Amino acid sequence: MCENLGYKVVCVPWNYSLEKIMSYEPKGVVIASGPGDPIKCDKTIDTAKSLIEKNIPTLGICLGAQILGLAGGASTYKLKYGHRGTEQVVH
C-alpha cells in the first residue's frame, strides 16, 4: 500500500549506521520500540541526533520516543512501579 503512495518501507537493525540509512534517501525515519534502558542505546541515540541535525522527519515509538528525547538533550528515568496505563503524569 505504501508503494502506491510513492513510499517504500525499509526495516533496518538498531545499529545501522547513519550512512547506510541515508543511502535509502529516507523521507522519514521511525525508531521503533524494544526492550531495555534507553540510556544504554548510545549508537542509536547518536544516529537519532544526526537525523535530527539533518532535518530528517523522525518519529519514535515507546523506547524510540525516549531515544529521541535523549538525542534532543532530555533525560529519562525508570518509573517506580512501571507503566501500565495511559494515566501517567508528564512533568
HTML snippet that shows the backbone in 3Dmol.js (N, CA, C, O; Angstrom):
<script src="https://3Dmol.org/build/3Dmol-min.js"></script>
<div id="view" style="width:600px;height:400px;position:relative"></div>
<script>
const pdb = `
ATOM      1  N   MET A   1       0.814  -1.192   0.000  1.00  0.00           N
ATOM      2  CA  MET A   1       0.000   0.000   0.000  1.00  0.00           C
ATOM      3  C   MET A   1       0.860   1.259   0.000  1.00  0.00           C
ATOM      4  O   MET A   1       0.550   2.211  -0.716  1.00  0.00           O
ATOM      5  N   CYS A   2       1.933   1.283   0.788  1.00  0.00           N
ATOM      6  CA  CYS A   2       2.794   2.467   0.835  1.00  0.00           C
ATOM      7  C   CYS A   2       3.430   2.742  -0.516  1.00  0.00           C
ATOM      8  O   CYS A   2       3.598   3.900  -0.901  1.00  0.00           O
ATOM      9  N   GLU A   3       3.784   1.692  -1.235  1.00  0.00           N
ATOM     10  CA  GLU A   3       4.416   1.884  -2.536  1.00  0.00           C
ATOM     11  C   GLU A   3       3.465   2.567  -3.510  1.00  0.00           C
ATOM     12  O   GLU A   3       3.915   3.296  -4.394  1.00  0.00           O
ATOM     13  N   ASN A   4       2.154   2.345  -3.367  1.00  0.00           N
ATOM     14  CA  ASN A   4       1.175   3.025  -4.213  1.00  0.00           C
ATOM     15  C   ASN A   4       1.179   4.538  -3.969  1.00  0.00           C
ATOM     16  O   ASN A   4       0.779   5.318  -4.833  1.00  0.00           O
ATOM     17  N   LEU A   5       1.636   4.937  -2.779  1.00  0.00           N
ATOM     18  CA  LEU A   5       1.696   6.351  -2.424  1.00  0.00           C
ATOM     19  C   LEU A   5       3.070   6.956  -2.719  1.00  0.00           C
ATOM     20  O   LEU A   5       3.298   8.141  -2.475  1.00  0.00           O
ATOM     21  N   GLY A   6       3.977   6.138  -3.242  1.00  0.00           N
ATOM     22  CA  GLY A   6       5.321   6.622  -3.546  1.00  0.00           C
ATOM     23  C   GLY A   6       6.325   6.399  -2.430  1.00  0.00           C
ATOM     24  O   GLY A   6       7.421   6.959  -2.461  1.00  0.00           O
ATOM     25  N   TYR A   7       5.967   5.588  -1.444  1.00  0.00           N
ATOM     26  CA  TYR A   7       6.851   5.301  -0.327  1.00  0.00           C
ATOM     27  C   TYR A   7       7.217   3.822  -0.314  1.00  0.00           C
ATOM     28  O   TYR A   7       6.438   2.972  -0.743  1.00  0.00           O
ATOM     29  N   LYS A   8       8.400   3.533   0.179  1.00  0.00           N
ATOM     30  CA  LYS A   8       8.844   2.157   0.357  1.00  0.00           C
ATOM     31  C   LYS A   8       9.305   2.027   1.800  1.00  0.00           C
ATOM     32  O   LYS A   8      10.098   2.843   2.271  1.00  0.00           O
ATOM     33  N   VAL A   9       8.823   1.020   2.500  1.00  0.00           N
ATOM     34  CA  VAL A   9       9.209   0.799   3.894  1.00  0.00           C
ATOM     35  C   VAL A   9      10.420  -0.120   3.920  1.00  0.00           C
ATOM     36  O   VAL A   9      10.417  -1.191   3.314  1.00  0.00           O
ATOM     37  N   VAL A  10      11.462   0.316   4.633  1.00  0.00           N
ATOM     38  CA  VAL A  10      12.686  -0.467   4.775  1.00  0.00           C
ATOM     39  C   VAL A  10      12.941  -0.641   6.270  1.00  0.00           C
ATOM     40  O   VAL A  10      13.020   0.342   7.006  1.00  0.00           O
ATOM     41  N   CYS A  11      13.069  -1.875   6.713  1.00  0.00           N
ATOM     42  CA  CYS A  11      13.333  -2.174   8.118  1.00  0.00           C
ATOM     43  C   CYS A  11      14.825  -2.455   8.274  1.00  0.00           C
ATOM     44  O   CYS A  11      15.372  -3.320   7.590  1.00  0.00           O
ATOM     45  N   VAL A  12      15.478  -1.725   9.172  1.00  0.00           N
ATOM     46  CA  VAL A  12      16.911  -1.908   9.397  1.00  0.00           C
ATOM     47  C   VAL A  12      17.146  -2.194  10.880  1.00  0.00           C
ATOM     48  O   VAL A  12      16.305  -1.854  11.712  1.00  0.00           O
ATOM     49  N   PRO A  13      18.276  -2.813  11.220  1.00  0.00           N
ATOM     50  CA  PRO A  13      18.559  -3.108  12.627  1.00  0.00           C
ATOM     51  C   PRO A  13      18.926  -1.859  13.422  1.00  0.00           C
ATOM     52  O   PRO A  13      19.234  -0.815  12.847  1.00  0.00           O
ATOM     53  N   TRP A  14      18.892  -1.972  14.712  1.00  0.00           N
ATOM     54  CA  TRP A  14      19.131  -0.852  15.624  1.00  0.00           C
ATOM     55  C   TRP A  14      20.495  -0.209  15.433  1.00  0.00           C
ATOM     56  O   TRP A  14      20.655   0.986  15.685  1.00  0.00           O
ATOM     57  N   ASN A  15      21.473  -0.977  14.994  1.00  0.00           N
ATOM     58  CA  ASN A  15      22.838  -0.457  14.911  1.00  0.00           C
ATOM     59  C   ASN A  15      23.254  -0.065  13.492  1.00  0.00           C
ATOM     60  O   ASN A  15      24.446   0.023  13.198  1.00  0.00           O
ATOM     61  N   TYR A  16      22.284   0.168  12.619  1.00  0.00           N
ATOM     62  CA  TYR A  16      22.588   0.613  11.251  1.00  0.00           C
ATOM     63  C   TYR A  16      23.241   1.989  11.313  1.00  0.00           C
ATOM     64  O   TYR A  16      22.803   2.848  12.079  1.00  0.00           O
ATOM     65  N   SER A  17      24.258   2.199  10.534  1.00  0.00           N
ATOM     66  CA  SER A  17      24.950   3.493  10.540  1.00  0.00           C
ATOM     67  C   SER A  17      24.103   4.556   9.841  1.00  0.00           C
ATOM     68  O   SER A  17      23.221   4.248   9.039  1.00  0.00           O
ATOM     69  N   LEU A  18      24.395   5.809  10.166  1.00  0.00           N
ATOM     70  CA  LEU A  18      23.709   6.923   9.509  1.00  0.00           C
ATOM     71  C   LEU A  18      23.923   6.858   7.996  1.00  0.00           C
ATOM     72  O   LEU A  18      22.997   7.100   7.222  1.00  0.00           O
ATOM     73  N   GLU A  19      25.131   6.535   7.588  1.00  0.00           N
ATOM     74  CA  GLU A  19      25.447   6.469   6.156  1.00  0.00           C
ATOM     75  C   GLU A  19      24.575   5.428   5.449  1.00  0.00           C
ATOM     76  O   GLU A  19      24.075   5.679   4.352  1.00  0.00           O
ATOM     77  N   LYS A  20      24.394   4.262   6.075  1.00  0.00           N
ATOM     78  CA  LYS A  20      23.560   3.227   5.463  1.00  0.00           C
ATOM     79  C   LYS A  20      22.100   3.666   5.410  1.00  0.00           C
ATOM     80  O   LYS A  20      21.411   3.428   4.418  1.00  0.00           O
ATOM     81  N   ILE A  21      21.632   4.306   6.479  1.00  0.00           N
ATOM     82  CA  ILE A  21      20.251   4.805   6.488  1.00  0.00           C
ATOM     83  C   ILE A  21      20.060   5.842   5.389  1.00  0.00           C
ATOM     84  O   ILE A  21      19.079   5.791   4.646  1.00  0.00           O
ATOM     85  N   MET A  22      20.987   6.774   5.285  1.00  0.00           N
ATOM     86  CA  MET A  22      20.878   7.838   4.292  1.00  0.00           C
ATOM     87  C   MET A  22      21.006   7.314   2.866  1.00  0.00           C
ATOM     88  O   MET A  22      20.558   7.977   1.931  1.00  0.00           O
ATOM     89  N   SER A  23      21.608   6.139   2.676  1.00  0.00           N
ATOM     90  CA  SER A  23      21.725   5.570   1.327  1.00  0.00           C
ATOM     91  C   SER A  23      20.352   5.243   0.740  1.00  0.00           C
ATOM     92  O   SER A  23      20.219   5.107  -0.477  1.00  0.00           O
ATOM     93  N   TYR A  24      19.330   5.115   1.593  1.00  0.00           N
ATOM     94  CA  TYR A  24      17.964   4.869   1.129  1.00  0.00           C
ATOM     95  C   TYR A  24      17.237   6.167   0.778  1.00  0.00           C
ATOM     96  O   TYR A  24      16.106   6.131   0.294  1.00  0.00           O
ATOM     97  N   GLU A  25      17.879   7.311   1.019  1.00  0.00           N
ATOM     98  CA  GLU A  25      17.259   8.618   0.812  1.00  0.00           C
ATOM     99  C   GLU A  25      15.889   8.688   1.497  1.00  0.00           C
ATOM    100  O   GLU A  25      14.871   8.906   0.839  1.00  0.00           O
ATOM    101  N   PRO A  26      15.870   8.503   2.812  1.00  0.00           N
ATOM    102  CA  PRO A  26      14.581   8.414   3.519  1.00  0.00           C
ATOM    103  C   PRO A  26      13.803   9.727   3.526  1.00  0.00           C
ATOM    104  O   PRO A  26      14.371  10.813   3.646  1.00  0.00           O
ATOM    105  N   LYS A  27      12.495   9.591   3.395  1.00  0.00           N
ATOM    106  CA  LYS A  27      11.598  10.742   3.545  1.00  0.00           C
ATOM    107  C   LYS A  27      11.251  10.917   5.016  1.00  0.00           C
ATOM    108  O   LYS A  27      10.738  11.959   5.425  1.00  0.00           O
ATOM    109  N   GLY A  28      11.535   9.894   5.799  1.00  0.00           N
ATOM    110  CA  GLY A  28      11.292   9.913   7.237  1.00  0.00           C
ATOM    111  C   GLY A  28      11.823   8.631   7.849  1.00  0.00           C
ATOM    112  O   GLY A  28      12.050   7.642   7.151  1.00  0.00           O
ATOM    113  N   VAL A  29      12.018   8.658   9.162  1.00  0.00           N
ATOM    114  CA  VAL A  29      12.540   7.504   9.891  1.00  0.00           C
ATOM    115  C   VAL A  29      11.680   7.280  11.123  1.00  0.00           C
ATOM    116  O   VAL A  29      11.307   8.234  11.805  1.00  0.00           O
ATOM    117  N   VAL A  30      11.366   6.027  11.409  1.00  0.00           N
ATOM    118  CA  VAL A  30      10.656   5.654  12.629  1.00  0.00           C
ATOM    119  C   VAL A  30      11.601   4.810  13.475  1.00  0.00           C
ATOM    120  O   VAL A  30      12.129   3.800  13.009  1.00  0.00           O
ATOM    121  N   ILE A  31      11.812   5.228  14.714  1.00  0.00           N
ATOM    122  CA  ILE A  31      12.594   4.434  15.652  1.00  0.00           C
ATOM    123  C   ILE A  31      11.584   3.688  16.510  1.00  0.00           C
ATOM    124  O   ILE A  31      10.858   4.289  17.302  1.00  0.00           O
ATOM    125  N   ALA A  32      11.547   2.391  16.343  1.00  0.00           N
ATOM    126  CA  ALA A  32      10.514   1.568  16.965  1.00  0.00           C
ATOM    127  C   ALA A  32      10.839   1.239  18.420  1.00  0.00           C
ATOM    128  O   ALA A  32      11.888   1.610  18.947  1.00  0.00           O
ATOM    129  N   SER A  33       9.925   0.548  19.032  1.00  0.00           N
ATOM    130  CA  SER A  33      10.060   0.136  20.418  1.00  0.00           C
ATOM    131  C   SER A  33      10.988  -1.064  20.530  1.00  0.00           C
ATOM    132  O   SER A  33      11.357  -1.686  19.534  1.00  0.00           O
ATOM    133  N   GLY A  34      11.347  -1.363  21.741  1.00  0.00           N
ATOM    134  CA  GLY A  34      12.185  -2.514  22.010  1.00  0.00           C
ATOM    135  C   GLY A  34      12.438  -2.594  23.500  1.00  0.00           C
ATOM    136  O   GLY A  34      12.088  -1.674  24.240  1.00  0.00           O
ATOM    137  N   PRO A  35      13.028  -3.657  23.940  1.00  0.00           N
ATOM    138  CA  PRO A  35      13.306  -3.785  25.373  1.00  0.00           C
ATOM    139  C   PRO A  35      14.562  -3.019  25.763  1.00  0.00           C
ATOM    140  O   PRO A  35      15.419  -2.741  24.925  1.00  0.00           O
ATOM    141  N   GLY A  36      14.659  -2.691  27.014  1.00  0.00           N
ATOM    142  CA  GLY A  36      15.906  -2.161  27.524  1.00  0.00           C
ATOM    143  C   GLY A  36      15.841  -0.738  28.024  1.00  0.00           C
ATOM    144  O   GLY A  36      14.821  -0.054  27.935  1.00  0.00           O
ATOM    145  N   ASP A  37      16.975  -0.322  28.554  1.00  0.00           N
ATOM    146  CA  ASP A  37      17.161   1.007  29.108  1.00  0.00           C
ATOM    147  C   ASP A  37      17.636   1.933  27.992  1.00  0.00           C
ATOM    148  O   ASP A  37      18.678   1.669  27.392  1.00  0.00           O
ATOM    149  N   PRO A  38      16.909   3.007  27.694  1.00  0.00           N
ATOM    150  CA  PRO A  38      17.302   3.879  26.579  1.00  0.00           C
ATOM    151  C   PRO A  38      18.683   4.508  26.755  1.00  0.00           C
ATOM    152  O   PRO A  38      19.353   4.815  25.770  1.00  0.00           O
ATOM    153  N   ILE A  39      19.110   4.701  27.999  1.00  0.00           N
ATOM    154  CA  ILE A  39      20.430   5.292  28.257  1.00  0.00           C
ATOM    155  C   ILE A  39      21.544   4.425  27.664  1.00  0.00           C
ATOM    156  O   ILE A  39      22.602   4.939  27.301  1.00  0.00           O
ATOM    157  N   LYS A  40      21.310   3.121  27.564  1.00  0.00           N
ATOM    158  CA  LYS A  40      22.336   2.191  27.073  1.00  0.00           C
ATOM    159  C   LYS A  40      22.357   2.096  25.544  1.00  0.00           C
ATOM    160  O   LYS A  40      23.127   1.314  24.987  1.00  0.00           O
ATOM    161  N   CYS A  41      21.527   2.878  24.866  1.00  0.00           N
ATOM    162  CA  CYS A  41      21.425   2.819  23.396  1.00  0.00           C
ATOM    163  C   CYS A  41      22.270   3.917  22.746  1.00  0.00           C
ATOM    164  O   CYS A  41      21.778   4.671  21.907  1.00  0.00           O
ATOM    165  N   ASP A  42      23.535   4.002  23.137  1.00  0.00           N
ATOM    166  CA  ASP A  42      24.413   5.089  22.681  1.00  0.00           C
ATOM    167  C   ASP A  42      24.445   5.251  21.165  1.00  0.00           C
ATOM    168  O   ASP A  42      24.297   6.362  20.657  1.00  0.00           O
ATOM    169  N   LYS A  43      24.637   4.153  20.445  1.00  0.00           N
ATOM    170  CA  LYS A  43      24.750   4.236  18.979  1.00  0.00           C
ATOM    171  C   LYS A  43      23.458   4.757  18.358  1.00  0.00           C
ATOM    172  O   LYS A  43      23.486   5.585  17.448  1.00  0.00           O
ATOM    173  N   THR A  44      22.335   4.269  18.854  1.00  0.00           N
ATOM    174  CA  THR A  44      21.049   4.693  18.308  1.00  0.00           C
ATOM    175  C   THR A  44      20.765   6.150  18.655  1.00  0.00           C
ATOM    176  O   THR A  44      20.201   6.880  17.840  1.00  0.00           O
ATOM    177  N   ILE A  45      21.150   6.580  19.855  1.00  0.00           N
ATOM    178  CA  ILE A  45      20.981   7.982  20.255  1.00  0.00           C
ATOM    179  C   ILE A  45      21.808   8.882  19.334  1.00  0.00           C
ATOM    180  O   ILE A  45      21.326   9.916  18.874  1.00  0.00           O
ATOM    181  N   ASP A  46      23.056   8.481  19.069  1.00  0.00           N
ATOM    182  CA  ASP A  46      23.914   9.271  18.175  1.00  0.00           C
ATOM    183  C   ASP A  46      23.333   9.351  16.768  1.00  0.00           C
ATOM    184  O   ASP A  46      23.372  10.405  16.133  1.00  0.00           O
ATOM    185  N   THR A  47      22.795   8.232  16.284  1.00  0.00           N
ATOM    186  CA  THR A  47      22.186   8.223  14.951  1.00  0.00           C
ATOM    187  C   THR A  47      20.953   9.117  14.931  1.00  0.00           C
ATOM    188  O   THR A  47      20.750   9.875  13.982  1.00  0.00           O
ATOM    189  N   ALA A  48      20.131   9.035  15.970  1.00  0.00           N
ATOM    190  CA  ALA A  48      18.930   9.884  16.054  1.00  0.00           C
ATOM    191  C   ALA A  48      19.321  11.356  16.077  1.00  0.00           C
ATOM    192  O   ALA A  48      18.682  12.182  15.426  1.00  0.00           O
ATOM    193  N   LYS A  49      20.367  11.683  16.824  1.00  0.00           N
ATOM    194  CA  LYS A  49      20.848  13.067  16.892  1.00  0.00           C
ATOM    195  C   LYS A  49      21.258  13.551  15.500  1.00  0.00           C
ATOM    196  O   LYS A  49      20.953  14.681  15.117  1.00  0.00           O
ATOM    197  N   SER A  50      21.942  12.703  14.754  1.00  0.00           N
ATOM    198  CA  SER A  50      22.367  13.066  13.398  1.00  0.00           C
ATOM    199  C   SER A  50      21.174  13.229  12.461  1.00  0.00           C
ATOM    200  O   SER A  50      21.174  14.120  11.612  1.00  0.00           O
ATOM    201  N   LEU A  51      20.154  12.377  12.604  1.00  0.00           N
ATOM    202  CA  LEU A  51      18.945  12.502  11.782  1.00  0.00           C
ATOM    203  C   LEU A  51      18.257  13.844  12.062  1.00  0.00           C
ATOM    204  O   LEU A  51      17.792  14.519  11.144  1.00  0.00           O
ATOM    205  N   ILE A  52      18.202  14.214  13.342  1.00  0.00           N
ATOM    206  CA  ILE A  52      17.595  15.491  13.719  1.00  0.00           C
ATOM    207  C   ILE A  52      18.383  16.647  13.100  1.00  0.00           C
ATOM    208  O   ILE A  52      17.801  17.581  12.547  1.00  0.00           O
ATOM    209  N   GLU A  53      19.704  16.573  13.199  1.00  0.00           N
ATOM    210  CA  GLU A  53      20.557  17.638  12.648  1.00  0.00           C
ATOM    211  C   GLU A  53      20.409  17.759  11.133  1.00  0.00           C
ATOM    212  O   GLU A  53      20.574  18.846  10.580  1.00  0.00           O
ATOM    213  N   LYS A  54      20.097  16.639  10.454  1.00  0.00           N
ATOM    214  CA  LYS A  54      19.914  16.647   9.002  1.00  0.00           C
ATOM    215  C   LYS A  54      18.475  16.983   8.613  1.00  0.00           C
ATOM    216  O   LYS A  54      18.130  16.955   7.431  1.00  0.00           O
ATOM    217  N   ASN A  55      17.633  17.300   9.600  1.00  0.00           N
ATOM    218  CA  ASN A  55      16.226  17.641   9.368  1.00  0.00           C
ATOM    219  C   ASN A  55      15.440  16.525   8.701  1.00  0.00           C
ATOM    220  O   ASN A  55      14.529  16.792   7.917  1.00  0.00           O
ATOM    221  N   ILE A  56      15.783  15.275   9.004  1.00  0.00           N
ATOM    222  CA  ILE A  56      15.011  14.129   8.517  1.00  0.00           C
ATOM    223  C   ILE A  56      13.832  13.952   9.478  1.00  0.00           C
ATOM    224  O   ILE A  56      14.056  13.786  10.677  1.00  0.00           O
ATOM    225  N   PRO A  57      12.591  13.981   8.997  1.00  0.00           N
ATOM    226  CA  PRO A  57      11.455  13.748   9.893  1.00  0.00           C
ATOM    227  C   PRO A  57      11.628  12.403  10.600  1.00  0.00           C
ATOM    228  O   PRO A  57      11.793  11.366   9.958  1.00  0.00           O
ATOM    229  N   THR A  58      11.587  12.440  11.935  1.00  0.00           N
ATOM    230  CA  THR A  58      11.857  11.242  12.724  1.00  0.00           C
ATOM    231  C   THR A  58      10.800  11.086  13.803  1.00  0.00           C
ATOM    232  O   THR A  58      10.480  12.037  14.516  1.00  0.00           O
ATOM    233  N   LEU A  59      10.263   9.883  13.917  1.00  0.00           N
ATOM    234  CA  LEU A  59       9.217   9.547  14.880  1.00  0.00           C
ATOM    235  C   LEU A  59       9.724   8.431  15.766  1.00  0.00           C
ATOM    236  O   LEU A  59      10.353   7.492  15.279  1.00  0.00           O
ATOM    237  N   GLY A  60       9.461   8.516  17.053  1.00  0.00           N
ATOM    238  CA  GLY A  60       9.834   7.451  17.977  1.00  0.00           C
ATOM    239  C   GLY A  60       8.609   6.850  18.610  1.00  0.00           C
ATOM    240  O   GLY A  60       7.678   7.563  18.984  1.00  0.00           O
ATOM    241  N   ILE A  61       8.604   5.526  18.734  1.00  0.00           N
ATOM    242  CA  ILE A  61       7.507   4.809  19.387  1.00  0.00           C
ATOM    243  C   ILE A  61       8.076   4.142  20.638  1.00  0.00           C
ATOM    244  O   ILE A  61       9.050   3.395  20.550  1.00  0.00           O
ATOM    245  N   CYS A  62       7.487   4.401  21.784  1.00  0.00           N
ATOM    246  CA  CYS A  62       7.904   3.833  23.073  1.00  0.00           C
ATOM    247  C   CYS A  62       9.393   4.077  23.321  1.00  0.00           C
ATOM    248  O   CYS A  62       9.794   5.221  23.537  1.00  0.00           O
ATOM    249  N   LEU A  63      10.216   3.037  23.297  1.00  0.00           N
ATOM    250  CA  LEU A  63      11.650   3.206  23.508  1.00  0.00           C
ATOM    251  C   LEU A  63      12.217   4.195  22.501  1.00  0.00           C
ATOM    252  O   LEU A  63      13.106   4.976  22.838  1.00  0.00           O
ATOM    253  N   GLY A  64      11.717   4.173  21.268  1.00  0.00           N
ATOM    254  CA  GLY A  64      12.185   5.098  20.242  1.00  0.00           C
ATOM    255  C   GLY A  64      11.927   6.549  20.615  1.00  0.00           C
ATOM    256  O   GLY A  64      12.743   7.418  20.309  1.00  0.00           O
ATOM    257  N   ALA A  65      10.802   6.823  21.274  1.00  0.00           N
ATOM    258  CA  ALA A  65      10.494   8.185  21.719  1.00  0.00           C
ATOM    259  C   ALA A  65      11.469   8.624  22.809  1.00  0.00           C
ATOM    260  O   ALA A  65      11.877   9.784  22.851  1.00  0.00           O
ATOM    261  N   GLN A  66      11.839   7.699  23.686  1.00  0.00           N
ATOM    262  CA  GLN A  66      12.810   8.006  24.731  1.00  0.00           C
ATOM    263  C   GLN A  66      14.186   8.275  24.119  1.00  0.00           C
ATOM    264  O   GLN A  66      14.905   9.170  24.564  1.00  0.00           O
ATOM    265  N   ILE A  67      14.545   7.500  23.104  1.00  0.00           N
ATOM    266  CA  ILE A  67      15.817   7.698  22.410  1.00  0.00           C
ATOM    267  C   ILE A  67      15.844   9.074  21.746  1.00  0.00           C
ATOM    268  O   ILE A  67      16.854   9.776  21.813  1.00  0.00           O
ATOM    269  N   LEU A  68      14.744   9.459  21.110  1.00  0.00           N
ATOM    270  CA  LEU A  68      14.678  10.793  20.510  1.00  0.00           C
ATOM    271  C   LEU A  68      14.787  11.889  21.565  1.00  0.00           C
ATOM    272  O   LEU A  68      15.440  12.908  21.340  1.00  0.00           O
ATOM    273  N   GLY A  69      14.157  11.683  22.702  1.00  0.00           N
ATOM    274  CA  GLY A  69      14.273  12.645  23.788  1.00  0.00           C
ATOM    275  C   GLY A  69      15.708  12.800  24.245  1.00  0.00           C
ATOM    276  O   GLY A  69      16.187  13.918  24.435  1.00  0.00           O
ATOM    277  N   LEU A  70      16.398  11.679  24.423  1.00  0.00           N
ATOM    278  CA  LEU A  70      17.802  11.720  24.828  1.00  0.00           C
ATOM    279  C   LEU A  70      18.661  12.386  23.753  1.00  0.00           C
ATOM    280  O   LEU A  70      19.585  13.136  24.068  1.00  0.00           O
ATOM    281  N   ALA A  71      18.357  12.112  22.496  1.00  0.00           N
ATOM    282  CA  ALA A  71      19.100  12.730  21.390  1.00  0.00           C
ATOM    283  C   ALA A  71      18.911  14.243  21.383  1.00  0.00           C
ATOM    284  O   ALA A  71      19.794  14.982  20.947  1.00  0.00           O
ATOM    285  N   GLY A  72      17.758  14.699  21.867  1.00  0.00           N
ATOM    286  CA  GLY A  72      17.467  16.126  21.915  1.00  0.00           C
ATOM    287  C   GLY A  72      17.903  16.810  23.200  1.00  0.00           C
ATOM    288  O   GLY A  72      17.685  18.010  23.370  1.00  0.00           O
ATOM    289  N   GLY A  73      18.520  16.055  24.107  1.00  0.00           N
ATOM    290  CA  GLY A  73      19.035  16.645  25.332  1.00  0.00           C
ATOM    291  C   GLY A  73      18.192  16.422  26.570  1.00  0.00           C
ATOM    292  O   GLY A  73      18.539  16.920  27.641  1.00  0.00           O
ATOM    293  N   ALA A  74      17.091  15.684  26.457  1.00  0.00           N
ATOM    294  CA  ALA A  74      16.248  15.396  27.620  1.00  0.00           C
ATOM    295  C   ALA A  74      16.874  14.275  28.448  1.00  0.00           C
ATOM    296  O   ALA A  74      17.892  13.699  28.064  1.00  0.00           O
ATOM    297  N   SER A  75      16.262  13.981  29.573  1.00  0.00           N
ATOM    298  CA  SER A  75      16.722  12.860  30.393  1.00  0.00           C
ATOM    299  C   SER A  75      15.555  11.905  30.611  1.00  0.00           C
ATOM    300  O   SER A  75      14.395  12.271  30.426  1.00  0.00           O
ATOM    301  N   THR A  76      15.874  10.686  31.003  1.00  0.00           N
ATOM    302  CA  THR A  76      14.849   9.676  31.283  1.00  0.00           C
ATOM    303  C   THR A  76      15.105   9.091  32.665  1.00  0.00           C
ATOM    304  O   THR A  76      16.209   9.186  33.202  1.00  0.00           O
ATOM    305  N   TYR A  77      14.079   8.492  33.223  1.00  0.00           N
ATOM    306  CA  TYR A  77      14.230   7.772  34.483  1.00  0.00           C
ATOM    307  C   TYR A  77      13.197   6.658  34.535  1.00  0.00           C
ATOM    308  O   TYR A  77      12.158   6.729  33.879  1.00  0.00           O
ATOM    309  N   LYS A  78      13.491   5.636  35.315  1.00  0.00           N
ATOM    310  CA  LYS A  78      12.605   4.487  35.450  1.00  0.00           C
ATOM    311  C   LYS A  78      11.493   4.828  36.443  1.00  0.00           C
ATOM    312  O   LYS A  78      11.756   5.331  37.535  1.00  0.00           O
ATOM    313  N   LEU A  79      10.262   4.551  36.054  1.00  0.00           N
ATOM    314  CA  LEU A  79       9.134   4.779  36.948  1.00  0.00           C
ATOM    315  C   LEU A  79       9.172   3.781  38.106  1.00  0.00           C
ATOM    316  O   LEU A  79       9.605   2.643  37.925  1.00  0.00           O
ATOM    317  N   LYS A  80       8.733   4.187  39.269  1.00  0.00           N
ATOM    318  CA  LYS A  80       8.781   3.345  40.461  1.00  0.00           C
ATOM    319  C   LYS A  80       8.018   2.036  40.265  1.00  0.00           C
ATOM    320  O   LYS A  80       8.494   0.976  40.673  1.00  0.00           O
ATOM    321  N   TYR A  81       6.850   2.100  39.650  1.00  0.00           N
ATOM    322  CA  TYR A  81       6.022   0.904  39.507  1.00  0.00           C
ATOM    323  C   TYR A  81       5.828   0.467  38.063  1.00  0.00           C
ATOM    324  O   TYR A  81       5.018  -0.423  37.803  1.00  0.00           O
ATOM    325  N   GLY A  82       6.532   1.050  37.135  1.00  0.00           N
ATOM    326  CA  GLY A  82       6.340   0.682  35.737  1.00  0.00           C
ATOM    327  C   GLY A  82       5.180   1.437  35.124  1.00  0.00           C
ATOM    328  O   GLY A  82       4.461   2.161  35.811  1.00  0.00           O
ATOM    329  N   HIS A  83       5.008   1.264  33.848  1.00  0.00           N
ATOM    330  CA  HIS A  83       3.961   1.961  33.111  1.00  0.00           C
ATOM    331  C   HIS A  83       2.926   0.931  32.681  1.00  0.00           C
ATOM    332  O   HIS A  83       3.203   0.081  31.835  1.00  0.00           O
ATOM    333  N   ARG A  84       1.743   1.009  33.261  1.00  0.00           N
ATOM    334  CA  ARG A  84       0.723   0.011  32.958  1.00  0.00           C
ATOM    335  C   ARG A  84      -0.605   0.649  32.542  1.00  0.00           C
ATOM    336  O   ARG A  84      -1.651   0.007  32.629  1.00  0.00           O
ATOM    337  N   GLY A  85      -0.571   1.877  32.102  1.00  0.00           N
ATOM    338  CA  GLY A  85      -1.800   2.522  31.700  1.00  0.00           C
ATOM    339  C   GLY A  85      -1.541   3.854  31.035  1.00  0.00           C
ATOM    340  O   GLY A  85      -0.394   4.257  30.838  1.00  0.00           O
ATOM    341  N   THR A  86      -2.626   4.534  30.691  1.00  0.00           N
ATOM    342  CA  THR A  86      -2.476   5.808  29.995  1.00  0.00           C
ATOM    343  C   THR A  86      -2.549   6.995  30.933  1.00  0.00           C
ATOM    344  O   THR A  86      -2.435   8.132  30.476  1.00  0.00           O
ATOM    345  N   GLU A  87      -2.733   6.779  32.218  1.00  0.00           N
ATOM    346  CA  GLU A  87      -2.924   7.874  33.154  1.00  0.00           C
ATOM    347  C   GLU A  87      -1.615   8.314  33.791  1.00  0.00           C
ATOM    348  O   GLU A  87      -1.609   8.680  34.966  1.00  0.00           O
ATOM    349  N   GLN A  88      -0.519   8.292  33.068  1.00  0.00           N
ATOM    350  CA  GLN A  88       0.774   8.707  33.608  1.00  0.00           C
ATOM    351  C   GLN A  88       0.943  10.206  33.462  1.00  0.00           C
ATOM    352  O   GLN A  88       0.703  10.753  32.386  1.00  0.00           O
ATOM    353  N   VAL A  89       1.347  10.871  34.516  1.00  0.00           N
ATOM    354  CA  VAL A  89       1.553  12.309  34.510  1.00  0.00           C
ATOM    355  C   VAL A  89       2.848  12.624  33.776  1.00  0.00           C
ATOM    356  O   VAL A  89       3.844  11.921  33.943  1.00  0.00           O
ATOM    357  N   VAL A  90       2.840  13.670  32.968  1.00  0.00           N
ATOM    358  CA  VAL A  90       4.033  14.137  32.280  1.00  0.00           C
ATOM    359  C   VAL A  90       4.438  15.464  32.908  1.00  0.00           C
ATOM    360  O   VAL A  90       3.635  16.395  32.975  1.00  0.00           O
ATOM    361  N   HIS A  91       5.672  15.547  33.362  1.00  0.00           N
ATOM    362  CA  HIS A  91       6.168  16.776  34.022  1.00  0.00           C
ATOM    363  C   HIS A  91       7.004  17.565  33.063  1.00  0.00           C
ATOM    364  O   HIS A  91       7.514  18.628  33.419  1.00  0.00           O
TER     365      HIS A  91
END
`;
const viewer = $3Dmol.createViewer("view");
viewer.addModel(pdb, "pdb");
viewer.setStyle({}, {cartoon: {color: "spectrum"}});
viewer.zoomTo();
viewer.render();
</script>
